[in-house]
Amino acid sequence: MHIRRILLATAIALLVVSPSYARTTVRAAVSGAVYTTTKDGTAVNQNTYGSTEDVYISGGPQNTNASGLTDGTYYFQVTDPSGKTLLSSDNAVCRQLNVVNGRVDGATGPCPHQNGTFNPANGALPVQLAPFSKTPNNGNEYKVWIVPTSAATISTSDAKVLVFKNNDAKTDNFKAQAVSVPQGSCQPSSSLSVLVSGTNVISYVPKGSWDFAAPNVSSVNIEGSGLATSPTILPTAPDTINSCASNPNTAQTVCTANGNHVYVYKYTPPTTQPDASVSPNPLSSSGSGLAFFSGGQCTNCGVAMDATHNKAVIGVSLSGGASAGFQFLDLSTATFEPAFASEATPLFGSFGIISEDPLIDPIRNLLLSATESNDYEIIGIANTLTPAFYEHSQPNPGVMDSSGEDCSTGIILAPFEFTDPSQVFIADISNPAFATFTPGSPGTWTAPSQVQTLTGSSLSAGASGLAVAQGTHTGVVTGEFGGNTLTAIALPATSGSGAVPAITDWVTCAIAGFDNGLDPHTVTAYKTPNGGDAIALLANFGASFVARVDLTAMLALPRVGNNCAGGVLPPSVVSFIAS
């Protein structure tokens, strides 16, 4: 008896897939081979990838002559190596691809996955496998399956599950080092946030800052029409809001006031309102007194999101301003955990004891805090009630002004304010064989690292803000307090070898008619659900509008050295949205 690929222990009834999703019928006996590859399709069975989002599926030989897969439409899925645990997290109907002339020819169906880029060497258009969950395999190993739509059915009890016979499928094993994070996670606690909901993208833009008193938050359609009215003003008077962070899994957004109030909003299409499940709303943190930075002072200093664990972390002044640290907000219960003080070395008093923009790495359970005392503190938060502190001093004429990370690779960053040309600290903490965390009171950490100078990058007040569009290995470095230039950066797609990491490419351009905002830094980044490019959002001084910059397109612009040939970004790369 054939073994069915049934990933739920339930009886399965047959469900006929709509013929509008299929190009042609495929016989059950499938010829050819399937393999994993990179986005451009040039690697065959690379096998080990830096992130789950780096893995694409293709099929057919690496030339245009030899025979390949049987033409038709296929389902695909990702499992653990044994095939017993389904890891693909979207519905099976969304996981379809076409094969034409023996080669994979892109995704199809009502909700198709992202395509890679066309590979002229074999005529294939690879398809991204993500989203899928982390494998239970200790070696980070996965298995990809393809099966003709004519030889499989979708479970009537779980729309993610396919039912088919093993010998009707083709498989390939691969390894991926990290699971992707939800958009909005692994972002520094800068001013504005991004909420990705399907193909809609909404930003929450505080109207004030640490040093500029202005109440209210503006919710704005960046892509699509998720909000019926854009911009929509969310009133907070008399509180000035300095920072927002969003969780796409729950559609919640947390915003911090300069005092100790914390607002929680809920996006329910087509509006955003204060979350009715949170009472009182606003909540009050344990912050007291003022923490001081080069860009201002605050009681609540900003918020970063961990959508994976449904928690937010607030940077707070503590003990009446004598210290500073962090407080976690559990969004599942709308309750605060006890606040804890940082163990970083301040410049003096509580000045610079925490980062202007800390962030949470939900994959490695770390809180990153690159401080203005040039102490890059990393806090182990596997248990947020018993944090473990690790310090790393990095001397530089400038000061670390923000934390940053590509969470898929474990490449961490910090820009140095007041440096010209821009200097950025970059380290690889992904592999315990080379990244050493030594316990102590506090402990210390070391990892392959360098301070890299970005020739041609001249930013207002130096390299200050930083954000990485998770899932793209692309980021942005900005200035602050005026100026209109920004630098797009390309990061390594792999990590963990022990080599010193480096920013692989960068370009600096200006935004015509733009002035950078104040602290906390008015920049964030995300991967667009409409094509997959890396996007930066920047709010201007006064937050009257947001600039949307396609970083992927920016890196492809003609250049003179590491600067845009035309000086300013063209309309094809930057657009403006009223906020």
KEFI-191370 format. One record per residue (C-alpha): x, y negated, z negated; residue in one letter. Coordinates in steps of 0.1 Angstrom, whole numbers, padded with zeros to 4 digits, always signed. Example, Ala and Ser with C-alpha at 12.3 -4.5 7.8 and 13.67 -1.06 7.14 Angstrom:
+0123+0045-0078A +0137+0011-0071S 
This chain:
+0000+0000+0000M +0013-0034+0009H +0022-0057-0020I +0001-0088-0019R +0016-0122-0026R -0009-0131-0053I +0004-0157-0078L -0027-0156-0100L -0040-0124-0117A -0075-0130-0103T -0096-0115-0076A -0092-0135-0044I -0119-0141-0019A -0110-0150+0017L -0112-0186+0028L -0110-0194+0065V -0087-0224+0072V -0103-0250+0094S -0091-0245+0130P -0086-0283+0133S -0054-0278+0112Y -0039-0251+0135A -0024-0257+0168R -0024-0221+0179T -0028-0186+0166T +0002-0166+0156V +0005-0128+0155R +0014-0113+0122A +0048-0099+0133A +0070-0130+0131V +0103-0132+0150S +0133-0154+0143G +0145-0168+0110A +0137-0196+0086V +0164-0216+0067Y +0167-0246+0044T +0186-0277+0056T +0192-0313+0049T +0169-0342+0061K +0187-0345+0094D +0186-0307+0100G +0223-0304+0108T +0231-0280+0079A +0221-0244+0081V +0216-0226+0048N +0234-0253+0028Q +0220-0233-0001N +0230-0258-0029T +0213-0292-0030Y +0217-0321-0054G +0179-0325-0058S +0147-0307-0050T +0138-0337-0027E +0169-0331-0006D +0157-0297+0006V +0140-0294+0040Y +0128-0263+0059I +0137-0255+0095S +0139-0225+0118G +0154-0214+0150G +0191-0214+0160P +0214-0244+0161Q +0212-0247+0199N +0184-0253+0225T +0188-0220+0243N +0185-0190+0219A +0152-0176+0208S +0137-0187+0175G +0105-0184+0155L +0072-0173+0170T +0053-0204+0181D +0023-0215+0160G +0012-0230+0127T +0025-0217+0094Y +0020-0222+0057Y +0050-0226+0035F +0056-0224-0003Q +0084-0224-0029V +0087-0198-0056T +0113-0185-0081D +0138-0160-0065P +0116-0130-0074S +0085-0145-0058G +0065-0140-0089K +0061-0176-0099T +0046-0202-0076L +0065-0235-0079L +0049-0256-0051S +0027-0281-0069S +0004-0293-0042D -0025-0276-0025N -0016-0249+0001A -0036-0268+0028V -0010-0296+0025C +0019-0272+0032R +0017-0265+0069Q +0041-0269+0097L +0042-0263+0135N +0067-0242+0155V +0071-0252+0191V +0095-0235+0215N +0108-0214+0186G +0118-0245+0165R +0101-0261+0135V +0084-0292+0149D +0073-0311+0119G +0045-0310+0093A +0008-0307+0101T -0026-0305+0084G -0048-0330+0065P -0021-0340+0039C +0012-0332+0055P +0046-0333+0039H +0073-0358+0049Q +0093-0349+0080N +0131-0353+0083G +0148-0367+0113T +0149-0350+0147F +0180-0328+0153N +0189-0329+0190P +0213-0300+0186A +0184-0276+0184N +0153-0296+0190G +0140-0291+0155A +0121-0316+0132L +0126-0303+0096P +0099-0306+0069V +0105-0316+0033Q +0097-0288+0008L +0090-0311-0023A +0069-0314-0044P +0077-0283-0064F +0085-0276-0100S +0117-0265-0117K +0126-0228-0113T +0128-0206-0144P +0159-0191-0129N +0190-0200-0150N +0210-0204-0118G +0187-0230-0103N +0177-0206-0075E +0145-0208-0055Y +0129-0190-0026K +0110-0206+0003V +0084-0186+0023W +0067-0192+0056I +0037-0172+0068V +0014-0177+0098P -0019-0193+0090T -0035-0164+0108S -0019-0140+0083A -0027-0158+0050A -0057-0171+0031T -0061-0197+0004I -0073-0186-0030S -0108-0196-0038T -0099-0199-0075S -0067-0219-0071D -0061-0241-0040A -0024-0239-0045K -0022-0201-0040V -0017-0183-0007L -0026-0146-0003V -0006-0126+0022F +0014-0095+0028K +0052-0097+0023N +0061-0083+0057N +0041-0110+0074D +0064-0137+0059A +0099-0150+0064K +0120-0162+0034T +0152-0179+0025D +0168-0185-0009N +0185-0218-0020F +0197-0236-0051K +0188-0272-0062A +0205-0288-0092Q +0177-0311-0103A +0140-0316-0102V +0127-0349-0088S +0111-0373-0112V +0077-0390-0107P +0080-0425-0092Q +0082-0451-0119G +0103-0428-0141S +0141-0432-0143C +0137-0470-0138Q +0153-0496-0160P +0130-0516-0182S +0130-0546-0159S +0101-0570-0155S +0078-0556-0128L +0066-0520-0124S +0053-0498-0096V +0023-0474-0097L +0022-0449-0068V -0013-0434-0063S -0015-0412-0032G -0007-0435-0003T -0014-0466-0024N +0013-0486-0042V +0004-0511-0069I +0028-0534-0088S +0022-0549-0122Y +0040-0583-0123V +0044-0602-0156P +0040-0639-0152K +0065-0648-0180G +0099-0638-0192S +0120-0639-0223W +0128-0676-0219D +0097-0687-0199F +0064-0687-0218A +0035-0678-0195A +0007-0653-0203P -0009-0627-0181N +0000-0598-0158V -0008-0598-0121S -0018-0564-0105S -0010-0565-0068V -0015-0542-0037N +0020-0535-0023I +0009-0507+0001E -0026-0497+0009G -0058-0511-0007S -0059-0494-0041G -0072-0525-0057L -0105-0540-0045A -0091-0575-0054T -0054-0583-0050S -0039-0600-0069P -0060-0593-0100T -0050-0613-0131I -0050-0593-0164L -0053-0619-0192P -0030-0616-0222T -0031-0652-0237A -0015-0662-0259P +0010-0634-0254D +0038-0638-0228T +0045-0605-0211I +0081-0597-0202N +0080-0561-0189S +0057-0534-0175C +0062-0497-0168A +0038-0473-0150S +0030-0436-0152N +0016-0422-0119P +0005-0390-0136N -0020-0407-0159T -0024-0440-0140A -0015-0459-0171Q +0007-0490-0173T +0024-0502-0205V +0033-0539-0208C +0053-0555-0236T +0049-0590-0250A +0077-0612-0262N +0063-0607-0297G +0054-0572-0310N +0022-0566-0290H +0020-0537-0265V -0007-0536-0239Y -0019-0503-0222V -0038-0505-0189Y -0056-0479-0169K -0060-0478-0131Y -0093-0464-0121T -0099-0471-0084P -0105-0497-0074P -0097-0517-0105T -0072-0519-0134T -0086-0526-0169Q -0073-0523-0205P -0073-0486-0213D -0105-0480-0233A -0090-0449-0249S -0064-0470-0267V -0076-0488-0299S -0066-0514-0308P -0054-0526-0275N -0029-0543-0277P -0010-0521-0301L +0017-0534-0323S +0053-0521-0323S +0076-0521-0354S +0096-0549-0339G +0105-0579-0361S +0127-0609-0357G +0146-0615-0325L +0172-0596-0305A +0195-0619-0284F +0209-0615-0249F +0227-0638-0225S +0193-0642-0207G +0171-0649-0237G +0156-0634-0269Q +0127-0611-0278C +0110-0590-0304T +0097-0564-0278N +0124-0567-0251C +0110-0543-0224G +0095-0509-0217V +0107-0479-0197A +0085-0450-0187M +0090-0412-0190D +0061-0399-0169A +0073-0363-0173T +0067-0363-0211H +0040-0390-0210N +0060-0414-0233K +0072-0449-0230A +0102-0464-0249V +0102-0500-0261I +0135-0519-0268G +0129-0537-0301V +0144-0561-0325S +0146-0545-0360L +0151-0556-0396S +0141-0591-0389G +0167-0595-0362G +0196-0579-0381A +0196-0550-0357S +0180-0537-0325A +0170-0503-0312G +0141-0484-0297F +0106-0471-0304Q +0088-0444-0285F +0051-0447-0277L +0033-0413-0272D +0007-0421-0245L -0012-0388-0251S -0022-0401-0286T -0015-0438-0282A +0007-0437-0313T +0042-0450-0321F +0069-0428-0334E +0093-0443-0360P +0117-0469-0345A +0154-0462-0347F +0184-0485-0345A +0211-0483-0319S +0246-0473-0330E +0263-0493-0302A +0288-0520-0311T +0273-0555-0307P +0292-0586-0297L +0280-0601-0329F +0250-0597-0352G +0224-0580-0330S +0236-0597-0298F +0240-0572-0270G +0234-0542-0292I +0209-0527-0267I +0208-0529-0230S +0188-0557-0213E +0173-0529-0192D +0175-0494-0208P +0160-0463-0190L +0150-0427-0197I +0164-0397-0178D +0135-0372-0183P +0155-0344-0166I +0184-0344-0191R +0164-0360-0220N +0187-0390-0223L +0181-0427-0231L +0207-0449-0213L +0216-0483-0227S +0244-0502-0210A +0250-0531-0233T +0265-0566-0229E +0292-0556-0253S +0303-0532-0226N +0294-0502-0247D +0275-0477-0225Y +0254-0459-0251E +0237-0426-0241I +0212-0413-0266I +0202-0376-0266G +0164-0376-0270I +0155-0339-0266A +0139-0346-0300N +0129-0383-0300T +0126-0381-0338L +0163-0371-0343T +0182-0390-0316P +0219-0383-0311A +0242-0413-0302F +0272-0412-0278Y +0293-0443-0270E +0316-0452-0241H +0335-0484-0240S +0342-0499-0206Q +0364-0530-0207P +0357-0556-0179N +0358-0594-0175P +0320-0592-0169G +0293-0577-0191V +0271-0547-0184M +0237-0562-0177D +0214-0532-0168S +0213-0494-0169S +0207-0474-0138G +0207-0438-0126E +0199-0415-0097D +0182-0389-0119C +0183-0362-0093S +0221-0362-0093T +0230-0375-0127G +0249-0404-0112I +0247-0433-0137I +0254-0470-0130L +0257-0504-0147A +0263-0537-0129P +0287-0562-0144F +0272-0597-0148E +0295-0626-0139F +0316-0606-0114T +0321-0619-0078D +0324-0599-0057P +0300-0576-0075S +0315-0548-0097Q +0295-0517-0107V +0304-0490-0131F +0295-0455-0117I +0299-0421-0135A +0288-0385-0129D +0273-0370-0161I +0256-0341-0143S +0280-0312-0151N +0289-0304-0187P +0322-0289-0174A +0334-0324-0166F +0310-0347-0186A +0319-0343-0223T +0296-0354-0251F +0314-0352-0284T +0292-0354-0315P +0299-0378-0343G +0286-0408-0362S +0283-0420-0335P +0297-0396-0309G +0314-0404-0277T +0311-0394-0241W +0335-0393-0211T +0328-0384-0175A +0344-0389-0140P +0339-0426-0135S +0352-0458-0120Q +0344-0495-0117V +0338-0501-0080Q +0341-0535-0063T +0315-0542-0036L +0333-0563-0011T +0311-0590+0003G +0285-0588-0025S +0281-0623-0040S +0251-0626-0062L +0237-0653-0084S +0252-0649-0119A +0270-0618-0105G +0257-0582-0104A +0229-0583-0129S +0198-0562-0120G +0198-0527-0106L +0173-0501-0096A +0174-0468-0077V +0145-0456-0056A +0143-0420-0070Q +0144-0393-0044G +0163-0414-0018T +0199-0418-0032H +0194-0455-0024T +0194-0485-0048G +0196-0522-0051V +0218-0547-0070V +0205-0582-0076T +0215-0615-0092G +0193-0635-0115E +0183-0671-0125F +0181-0682-0089G +0199-0672-0057G +0184-0653-0028N +0209-0625-0021T +0207-0588-0029L +0229-0557-0021T +0215-0524-0009A +0236-0494-0020I +0239-0458-0008A +0247-0433-0036L +0262-0398-0033P +0236-0370-0025A +0256-0344-0044T +0273-0344-0078S +0289-0321-0104G +0322-0313-0086S +0344-0332-0111G +0353-0358-0085A +0351-0395-0093V +0318-0407-0078P +0315-0437-0055A +0289-0459-0038I +0292-0447-0003T +0279-0477+0016D +0265-0511+0008W +0253-0543+0026V +0244-0577+0012T +0217-0600+0028C +0197-0630+0018A +0159-0634+0015I +0149-0667+0031A +0129-0690+0008G +0134-0668-0023F +0148-0674-0058D +0155-0646-0082N +0136-0646-0114G +0147-0646-0150L +0154-0619-0176D +0145-0591-0179P +0155-0586-0143H +0127-0590-0118T +0135-0560-0097V +0124-0523-0093T +0125-0497-0066A +0105-0467-0054Y +0103-0442-0026K +0074-0452-0004T +0047-0424+0001P +0042-0438+0036N +0073-0426+0054G +0098-0419+0026G +0120-0450+0028D +0136-0466-0002A +0118-0498-0012I +0129-0526-0035A +0104-0550-0051L +0117-0584-0063L +0096-0611-0081A +0105-0647-0075N +0111-0673-0102F +0076-0680-0116G +0063-0646-0102A +0041-0663-0076S +0050-0637-0050F +0068-0604-0046V +0093-0596-0019A +0091-0560-0005R +0124-0550+0009V +0130-0517+0029D +0164-0507+0016L +0167-0478+0041T +0162-0503+0070A +0184-0528+0054M +0213-0504+0053L +0208-0498+0090A +0210-0535+0100L +0239-0548+0122P +0267-0561+0100R +0298-0583+0098V +0318-0564+0072G +0294-0556+0044N +0270-0584+0051N +0240-0587+0074C +0251-0600+0108A +0222-0624+0108G +0227-0635+0072G +0190-0632+0062V +0167-0602+0063L +0144-0600+0093P +0106-0596+0090P +0110-0560+0099S +0128-0554+0066V +0112-0579+0042V +0076-0589+0036S +0059-0611+0010F +0029-0604-0012I +0012-0630-0033A +0011-0622-0070S 
